[in-house]
């Protein structure tokens, strides 16, 4: 019986050289540390999806985190105008 197959593995360490150069705090797995709205510790820098965690890369997770980070950007820009 002939068989062919492949295996998919998760990344255990994220390469985030750009985030590191921007001064973002990185967790032990190489993911960028963010708050609930995707804000990093670097002013004006937001992150979402695969850059914030090491594990299963799923489109639905990245899309939802991107939407949440966009809400954070919108909120911060709006507050900058009205405060």
Jmol script that loads the backbone (N, CA, C; Angstrom):
load data "model"
ATOM      1  N   UNK A   1       0.844  -1.162   0.000  1.00  0.00           N
ATOM      2  CA  UNK A   1       0.000   0.000   0.000  1.00  0.00           C
ATOM      3  C   UNK A   1       0.901   1.242   0.000  1.00  0.00           C
ATOM      4  N   UNK A   2       0.835   2.050  -1.041  1.00  0.00           N
ATOM      5  CA  UNK A   2       1.603   3.286  -1.109  1.00  0.00           C
ATOM      6  C   UNK A   2       0.889   4.371  -0.310  1.00  0.00           C
ATOM      7  N   UNK A   3       1.674   5.139   0.405  1.00  0.00           N
ATOM      8  CA  UNK A   3       1.110   6.224   1.212  1.00  0.00           C
ATOM      9  C   UNK A   3       1.994   7.452   1.097  1.00  0.00           C
ATOM     10  N   UNK A   4       1.362   8.575   1.188  1.00  0.00           N
ATOM     11  CA  UNK A   4       2.088   9.847   1.233  1.00  0.00           C
ATOM     12  C   UNK A   4       1.435  10.691   2.320  1.00  0.00           C
ATOM     13  N   UNK A   5       2.201  11.458   2.971  1.00  0.00           N
ATOM     14  CA  UNK A   5       1.633  12.278   4.040  1.00  0.00           C
ATOM     15  C   UNK A   5       2.592  13.365   4.451  1.00  0.00           C
ATOM     16  N   UNK A   6       2.114  14.183   5.297  1.00  0.00           N
ATOM     17  CA  UNK A   6       2.928  15.271   5.812  1.00  0.00           C
ATOM     18  C   UNK A   6       2.506  15.592   7.224  1.00  0.00           C
ATOM     19  N   UNK A   7       3.341  16.283   7.906  1.00  0.00           N
ATOM     20  CA  UNK A   7       3.056  16.660   9.271  1.00  0.00           C
ATOM     21  C   UNK A   7       3.185  18.177   9.408  1.00  0.00           C
ATOM     22  N   UNK A   8       2.303  18.743  10.161  1.00  0.00           N
ATOM     23  CA  UNK A   8       2.338  20.176  10.430  1.00  0.00           C
ATOM     24  C   UNK A   8       2.706  20.350  11.892  1.00  0.00           C
ATOM     25  N   UNK A   9       3.677  21.189  12.144  1.00  0.00           N
ATOM     26  CA  UNK A   9       4.073  21.443  13.526  1.00  0.00           C
ATOM     27  C   UNK A   9       3.917  22.927  13.830  1.00  0.00           C
ATOM     28  N   UNK A  10       3.750  23.214  15.087  1.00  0.00           N
ATOM     29  CA  UNK A  10       3.629  24.603  15.505  1.00  0.00           C
ATOM     30  C   UNK A  10       5.019  25.191  15.709  1.00  0.00           C
ATOM     31  N   UNK A  11       5.094  26.505  15.571  1.00  0.00           N
ATOM     32  CA  UNK A  11       6.352  27.182  15.862  1.00  0.00           C
ATOM     33  C   UNK A  11       6.439  27.373  17.366  1.00  0.00           C
ATOM     34  N   UNK A  12       7.543  26.976  17.936  1.00  0.00           N
ATOM     35  CA  UNK A  12       7.704  27.121  19.375  1.00  0.00           C
ATOM     36  C   UNK A  12       8.386  28.428  19.742  1.00  0.00           C
ATOM     37  N   UNK A  13       8.959  29.104  18.779  1.00  0.00           N
ATOM     38  CA  UNK A  13       9.626  30.381  19.019  1.00  0.00           C
ATOM     39  C   UNK A  13       9.317  31.311  17.855  1.00  0.00           C
ATOM     40  N   UNK A  14       8.732  32.456  18.132  1.00  0.00           N
ATOM     41  CA  UNK A  14       8.391  33.419  17.087  1.00  0.00           C
ATOM     42  C   UNK A  14       9.596  34.297  16.764  1.00  0.00           C
ATOM     43  N   UNK A  15       9.907  34.484  15.486  1.00  0.00           N
ATOM     44  CA  UNK A  15      10.944  35.446  15.112  1.00  0.00           C
ATOM     45  C   UNK A  15      10.327  36.841  15.025  1.00  0.00           C
ATOM     46  N   UNK A  16      10.646  37.722  15.943  1.00  0.00           N
ATOM     47  CA  UNK A  16      10.072  39.069  15.967  1.00  0.00           C
ATOM     48  C   UNK A  16      11.164  40.128  16.023  1.00  0.00           C
ATOM     49  N   UNK A  17      12.060  40.091  15.050  1.00  0.00           N
ATOM     50  CA  UNK A  17      13.161  41.054  15.017  1.00  0.00           C
ATOM     51  C   UNK A  17      12.656  42.488  14.886  1.00  0.00           C
ATOM     52  N   UNK A  18      11.632  42.711  14.067  1.00  0.00           N
ATOM     53  CA  UNK A  18      11.089  44.061  13.894  1.00  0.00           C
ATOM     54  C   UNK A  18      10.514  44.574  15.210  1.00  0.00           C
ATOM     55  N   UNK A  19       9.727  43.752  15.880  1.00  0.00           N
ATOM     56  CA  UNK A  19       9.144  44.156  17.164  1.00  0.00           C
ATOM     57  C   UNK A  19      10.233  44.461  18.173  1.00  0.00           C
ATOM     58  N   UNK A  20      11.256  43.652  18.189  1.00  0.00           N
ATOM     59  CA  UNK A  20      12.374  43.867  19.102  1.00  0.00           C
ATOM     60  C   UNK A  20      13.061  45.189  18.788  1.00  0.00           C
ATOM     61  N   UNK A  21      13.246  45.497  17.514  1.00  0.00           N
ATOM     62  CA  UNK A  21      13.910  46.749  17.134  1.00  0.00           C
ATOM     63  C   UNK A  21      13.048  47.970  17.452  1.00  0.00           C
ATOM     64  N   UNK A  22      11.716  47.778  17.521  1.00  0.00           N
ATOM     65  CA  UNK A  22      10.812  48.877  17.890  1.00  0.00           C
ATOM     66  C   UNK A  22      10.698  49.048  19.398  1.00  0.00           C
ATOM     67  N   UNK A  23      11.299  48.133  20.147  1.00  0.00           N
ATOM     68  CA  UNK A  23      11.280  48.223  21.599  1.00  0.00           C
ATOM     69  C   UNK A  23      10.101  47.529  22.252  1.00  0.00           C
ATOM     70  N   UNK A  24       9.417  46.665  21.523  1.00  0.00           N
ATOM     71  CA  UNK A  24       8.281  45.936  22.086  1.00  0.00           C
ATOM     72  C   UNK A  24       8.774  44.854  23.044  1.00  0.00           C
ATOM     73  N   UNK A  25       8.035  44.685  24.133  1.00  0.00           N
ATOM     74  CA  UNK A  25       8.359  43.602  25.055  1.00  0.00           C
ATOM     75  C   UNK A  25       7.931  42.286  24.421  1.00  0.00           C
ATOM     76  N   UNK A  26       8.772  41.270  24.599  1.00  0.00           N
ATOM     77  CA  UNK A  26       8.568  39.954  24.004  1.00  0.00           C
ATOM     78  C   UNK A  26       8.447  38.923  25.126  1.00  0.00           C
ATOM     79  N   UNK A  27       7.512  37.974  24.989  1.00  0.00           N
ATOM     80  CA  UNK A  27       7.388  36.928  26.006  1.00  0.00           C
ATOM     81  C   UNK A  27       8.403  35.814  25.760  1.00  0.00           C
ATOM     82  N   UNK A  28       8.392  34.792  26.611  1.00  0.00           N
ATOM     83  CA  UNK A  28       9.383  33.712  26.524  1.00  0.00           C
ATOM     84  C   UNK A  28       9.306  32.929  25.219  1.00  0.00           C
ATOM     85  N   UNK A  29       8.140  32.942  24.573  1.00  0.00           N
ATOM     86  CA  UNK A  29       7.976  32.218  23.310  1.00  0.00           C
ATOM     87  C   UNK A  29       8.283  33.081  22.094  1.00  0.00           C
ATOM     88  N   UNK A  30       8.673  34.331  22.331  1.00  0.00           N
ATOM     89  CA  UNK A  30       8.974  35.227  21.231  1.00  0.00           C
ATOM     90  C   UNK A  30       7.782  36.026  20.752  1.00  0.00           C
ATOM     91  N   UNK A  31       6.626  35.844  21.387  1.00  0.00           N
ATOM     92  CA  UNK A  31       5.428  36.606  21.012  1.00  0.00           C
ATOM     93  C   UNK A  31       5.469  38.007  21.586  1.00  0.00           C
ATOM     94  N   UNK A  32       4.884  38.954  20.882  1.00  0.00           N
ATOM     95  CA  UNK A  32       4.824  40.333  21.349  1.00  0.00           C
ATOM     96  C   UNK A  32       3.770  40.430  22.442  1.00  0.00           C
ATOM     97  N   UNK A  33       4.102  41.051  23.545  1.00  0.00           N
ATOM     98  CA  UNK A  33       3.164  41.215  24.659  1.00  0.00           C
ATOM     99  C   UNK A  33       2.249  42.389  24.345  1.00  0.00           C
ATOM    100  N   UNK A  34       0.929  42.138  24.395  1.00  0.00           N
ATOM    101  CA  UNK A  34      -0.071  43.154  24.096  1.00  0.00           C
ATOM    102  C   UNK A  34      -1.141  43.189  25.186  1.00  0.00           C
ATOM    103  N   UNK A  35      -1.891  44.305  25.225  1.00  0.00           N
ATOM    104  CA  UNK A  35      -3.050  44.374  26.113  1.00  0.00           C
ATOM    105  C   UNK A  35      -4.284  43.886  25.352  1.00  0.00           C
ATOM    106  N   UNK A  36      -5.463  44.071  25.926  1.00  0.00           N
ATOM    107  CA  UNK A  36      -6.700  43.559  25.328  1.00  0.00           C
ATOM    108  C   UNK A  36      -7.019  44.181  23.974  1.00  0.00           C
ATOM    109  N   UNK A  37      -6.451  45.359  23.677  1.00  0.00           N
ATOM    110  CA  UNK A  37      -6.713  46.029  22.404  1.00  0.00           C
ATOM    111  C   UNK A  37      -5.501  45.998  21.475  1.00  0.00           C
ATOM    112  N   UNK A  38      -4.575  45.107  21.732  1.00  0.00           N
ATOM    113  CA  UNK A  38      -3.434  44.927  20.841  1.00  0.00           C
ATOM    114  C   UNK A  38      -2.321  45.940  21.009  1.00  0.00           C
ATOM    115  N   UNK A  39      -2.401  46.782  22.039  1.00  0.00           N
ATOM    116  CA  UNK A  39      -1.336  47.765  22.274  1.00  0.00           C
ATOM    117  C   UNK A  39      -0.099  47.078  22.840  1.00  0.00           C
ATOM    118  N   UNK A  40       1.052  47.481  22.353  1.00  0.00           N
ATOM    119  CA  UNK A  40       2.310  47.013  22.922  1.00  0.00           C
ATOM    120  C   UNK A  40       2.800  48.075  23.892  1.00  0.00           C
ATOM    121  N   UNK A  41       3.924  47.831  24.521  1.00  0.00           N
ATOM    122  CA  UNK A  41       4.504  48.834  25.404  1.00  0.00           C
ATOM    123  C   UNK A  41       5.131  49.991  24.624  1.00  0.00           C
ATOM    124  N   UNK A  42       5.368  49.815  23.333  1.00  0.00           N
ATOM    125  CA  UNK A  42       5.941  50.875  22.494  1.00  0.00           C
ATOM    126  C   UNK A  42       4.805  51.767  21.996  1.00  0.00           C
ATOM    127  N   UNK A  43       4.901  53.044  22.237  1.00  0.00           N
ATOM    128  CA  UNK A  43       3.845  53.995  21.896  1.00  0.00           C
ATOM    129  C   UNK A  43       3.521  53.949  20.401  1.00  0.00           C
ATOM    130  N   UNK A  44       2.246  53.741  20.081  1.00  0.00           N
ATOM    131  CA  UNK A  44       1.797  53.738  18.704  1.00  0.00           C
ATOM    132  C   UNK A  44       2.037  52.441  17.949  1.00  0.00           C
ATOM    133  N   UNK A  45       2.486  51.396  18.636  1.00  0.00           N
ATOM    134  CA  UNK A  45       2.732  50.114  17.995  1.00  0.00           C
ATOM    135  C   UNK A  45       1.704  49.102  18.511  1.00  0.00           C
ATOM    136  N   UNK A  46       0.998  48.469  17.579  1.00  0.00           N
ATOM    137  CA  UNK A  46      -0.028  47.483  17.894  1.00  0.00           C
ATOM    138  C   UNK A  46       0.363  46.162  17.247  1.00  0.00           C
ATOM    139  N   UNK A  47      -0.091  45.059  17.821  1.00  0.00           N
ATOM    140  CA  UNK A  47       0.225  43.745  17.264  1.00  0.00           C
ATOM    141  C   UNK A  47      -0.977  42.828  17.430  1.00  0.00           C
ATOM    142  N   UNK A  48      -1.067  41.836  16.536  1.00  0.00           N
ATOM    143  CA  UNK A  48      -2.176  40.882  16.594  1.00  0.00           C
ATOM    144  C   UNK A  48      -1.785  39.600  15.873  1.00  0.00           C
ATOM    145  N   UNK A  49      -2.559  38.562  16.106  1.00  0.00           N
ATOM    146  CA  UNK A  49      -2.386  37.304  15.386  1.00  0.00           C
ATOM    147  C   UNK A  49      -1.127  36.555  15.765  1.00  0.00           C
ATOM    148  N   UNK A  50      -0.476  35.986  14.759  1.00  0.00           N
ATOM    149  CA  UNK A  50       0.673  35.113  14.987  1.00  0.00           C
ATOM    150  C   UNK A  50       1.834  35.815  15.675  1.00  0.00           C
ATOM    151  N   UNK A  51       1.925  37.122  15.562  1.00  0.00           N
ATOM    152  CA  UNK A  51       3.054  37.826  16.173  1.00  0.00           C
ATOM    153  C   UNK A  51       2.954  37.878  17.686  1.00  0.00           C
ATOM    154  N   UNK A  52       1.756  37.631  18.225  1.00  0.00           N
ATOM    155  CA  UNK A  52       1.572  37.750  19.670  1.00  0.00           C
ATOM    156  C   UNK A  52       1.632  36.429  20.411  1.00  0.00           C
ATOM    157  N   UNK A  53       1.699  35.326  19.690  1.00  0.00           N
ATOM    158  CA  UNK A  53       1.746  34.029  20.361  1.00  0.00           C
ATOM    159  C   UNK A  53       2.474  33.014  19.512  1.00  0.00           C
ATOM    160  N   UNK A  54       2.932  31.990  20.169  1.00  0.00           N
ATOM    161  CA  UNK A  54       3.493  30.854  19.445  1.00  0.00           C
ATOM    162  C   UNK A  54       2.526  29.705  19.647  1.00  0.00           C
ATOM    163  N   UNK A  55       2.077  29.136  18.600  1.00  0.00           N
ATOM    164  CA  UNK A  55       1.108  28.055  18.693  1.00  0.00           C
ATOM    165  C   UNK A  55       0.407  27.885  17.370  1.00  0.00           C
ATOM    166  N   UNK A  56      -0.779  27.318  17.407  1.00  0.00           N
ATOM    167  CA  UNK A  56      -1.500  27.083  16.155  1.00  0.00           C
ATOM    168  C   UNK A  56      -1.775  28.395  15.424  1.00  0.00           C
ATOM    169  N   UNK A  57      -1.362  28.485  14.184  1.00  0.00           N
ATOM    170  CA  UNK A  57      -1.618  29.671  13.368  1.00  0.00           C
ATOM    171  C   UNK A  57      -2.942  29.452  12.651  1.00  0.00           C
ATOM    172  N   UNK A  58      -3.956  30.137  13.096  1.00  0.00           N
ATOM    173  CA  UNK A  58      -5.267  29.971  12.500  1.00  0.00           C
ATOM    174  C   UNK A  58      -5.784  31.321  12.032  1.00  0.00           C
ATOM    175  N   UNK A  59      -6.294  31.344  10.818  1.00  0.00           N
ATOM    176  CA  UNK A  59      -6.792  32.571  10.223  1.00  0.00           C
ATOM    177  C   UNK A  59      -7.857  33.231  11.070  1.00  0.00           C
ATOM    178  N   UNK A  60      -8.775  32.467  11.617  1.00  0.00           N
ATOM    179  CA  UNK A  60      -9.871  33.036  12.390  1.00  0.00           C
ATOM    180  C   UNK A  60      -9.361  33.759  13.633  1.00  0.00           C
ATOM    181  N   UNK A  61      -8.317  33.229  14.251  1.00  0.00           N
ATOM    182  CA  UNK A  61      -7.732  33.879  15.428  1.00  0.00           C
ATOM    183  C   UNK A  61      -7.036  35.169  15.019  1.00  0.00           C
ATOM    184  N   UNK A  62      -6.250  35.123  13.949  1.00  0.00           N
ATOM    185  CA  UNK A  62      -5.553  36.320  13.481  1.00  0.00           C
ATOM    186  C   UNK A  62      -6.534  37.408  13.069  1.00  0.00           C
ATOM    187  N   UNK A  63      -7.622  37.015  12.392  1.00  0.00           N
ATOM    188  CA  UNK A  63      -8.614  38.001  11.949  1.00  0.00           C
ATOM    189  C   UNK A  63      -9.307  38.659  13.137  1.00  0.00           C
ATOM    190  N   UNK A  64      -9.674  37.875  14.127  1.00  0.00           N
ATOM    191  CA  UNK A  64     -10.357  38.461  15.281  1.00  0.00           C
ATOM    192  C   UNK A  64      -9.425  39.352  16.087  1.00  0.00           C
ATOM    193  N   UNK A  65      -8.178  38.942  16.251  1.00  0.00           N
ATOM    194  CA  UNK A  65      -7.223  39.780  16.971  1.00  0.00           C
ATOM    195  C   UNK A  65      -6.899  41.047  16.185  1.00  0.00           C
ATOM    196  N   UNK A  66      -6.856  40.941  14.861  1.00  0.00           N
ATOM    197  CA  UNK A  66      -6.632  42.128  14.030  1.00  0.00           C
ATOM    198  C   UNK A  66      -7.777  43.116  14.162  1.00  0.00           C
ATOM    199  N   UNK A  67      -9.009  42.603  14.209  1.00  0.00           N
ATOM    200  CA  UNK A  67     -10.175  43.471  14.389  1.00  0.00           C
ATOM    201  C   UNK A  67     -10.126  44.153  15.751  1.00  0.00           C
ATOM    202  N   UNK A  68      -9.726  43.417  16.758  1.00  0.00           N
ATOM    203  CA  UNK A  68      -9.619  43.987  18.105  1.00  0.00           C
ATOM    204  C   UNK A  68      -8.525  45.056  18.155  1.00  0.00           C
ATOM    205  N   UNK A  69      -7.390  44.802  17.517  1.00  0.00           N
ATOM    206  CA  UNK A  69      -6.317  45.796  17.481  1.00  0.00           C
ATOM    207  C   UNK A  69      -6.762  47.044  16.713  1.00  0.00           C
ATOM    208  N   UNK A  70      -7.539  46.855  15.644  1.00  0.00           N
ATOM    209  CA  UNK A  70      -8.060  48.001  14.888  1.00  0.00           C
ATOM    210  C   UNK A  70      -8.970  48.856  15.779  1.00  0.00           C
ATOM    211  N   UNK A  71      -9.737  48.206  16.649  1.00  0.00           N
ATOM    212  CA  UNK A  71     -10.566  48.951  17.604  1.00  0.00           C
ATOM    213  C   UNK A  71      -9.683  49.764  18.545  1.00  0.00           C
ATOM    214  N   UNK A  72      -8.555  49.187  18.939  1.00  0.00           N
ATOM    215  CA  UNK A  72      -7.619  49.901  19.806  1.00  0.00           C
ATOM    216  C   UNK A  72      -7.022  51.112  19.118  1.00  0.00           C
ATOM    217  N   UNK A  73      -6.637  50.956  17.855  1.00  0.00           N
ATOM    218  CA  UNK A  73      -6.093  52.080  17.078  1.00  0.00           C
ATOM    219  C   UNK A  73      -7.150  53.170  16.951  1.00  0.00           C
ATOM    220  N   UNK A  74      -8.364  52.788  16.588  1.00  0.00           N
ATOM    221  CA  UNK A  74      -9.453  53.745  16.427  1.00  0.00           C
ATOM    222  C   UNK A  74      -9.725  54.483  17.736  1.00  0.00           C
ATOM    223  N   UNK A  75      -9.790  53.751  18.823  1.00  0.00           N
ATOM    224  CA  UNK A  75     -10.046  54.362  20.122  1.00  0.00           C
ATOM    225  C   UNK A  75      -8.939  55.355  20.475  1.00  0.00           C
ATOM    226  N   UNK A  76      -7.689  54.946  20.336  1.00  0.00           N
ATOM    227  CA  UNK A  76      -6.571  55.818  20.701  1.00  0.00           C
ATOM    228  C   UNK A  76      -6.523  57.081  19.840  1.00  0.00           C
ATOM    229  N   UNK A  77      -6.776  56.947  18.540  1.00  0.00           N
ATOM    230  CA  UNK A  77      -6.780  58.121  17.660  1.00  0.00           C
ATOM    231  C   UNK A  77      -7.947  59.049  18.001  1.00  0.00           C
ATOM    232  N   UNK A  78      -9.110  58.483  18.289  1.00  0.00           N
ATOM    233  CA  UNK A  78     -10.268  59.294  18.666  1.00  0.00           C
ATOM    234  C   UNK A  78     -10.006  60.030  19.983  1.00  0.00           C
ATOM    235  N   UNK A  79      -9.473  59.346  20.956  1.00  0.00           N
ATOM    236  CA  UNK A  79      -9.195  59.980  22.246  1.00  0.00           C
ATOM    237  C   UNK A  79      -8.127  61.069  22.117  1.00  0.00           C
ATOM    238  N   UNK A  80      -7.184  60.896  21.215  1.00  0.00           N
ATOM    239  CA  UNK A  80      -6.138  61.907  21.023  1.00  0.00           C
ATOM    240  C   UNK A  80      -6.755  63.218  20.487  1.00  0.00           C
ATOM    241  N   UNK A  81      -7.820  63.102  19.710  1.00  0.00           N
ATOM    242  CA  UNK A  81      -8.476  64.285  19.154  1.00  0.00           C
ATOM    243  C   UNK A  81      -9.358  64.973  20.189  1.00  0.00           C
ATOM    244  N   UNK A  82     -10.041  64.198  21.011  1.00  0.00           N
ATOM    245  CA  UNK A  82     -11.045  64.751  21.907  1.00  0.00           C
ATOM    246  C   UNK A  82     -10.570  64.964  23.338  1.00  0.00           C
ATOM    247  N   UNK A  83      -9.334  64.727  23.636  1.00  0.00           N
ATOM    248  CA  UNK A  83      -8.840  64.984  24.991  1.00  0.00           C
ATOM    249  C   UNK A  83      -7.946  66.186  25.021  1.00  0.00           C
TER     250      UNK A  83
END
end "model"
wireframe off; spacefill off
backbone 0.3
color backbone group
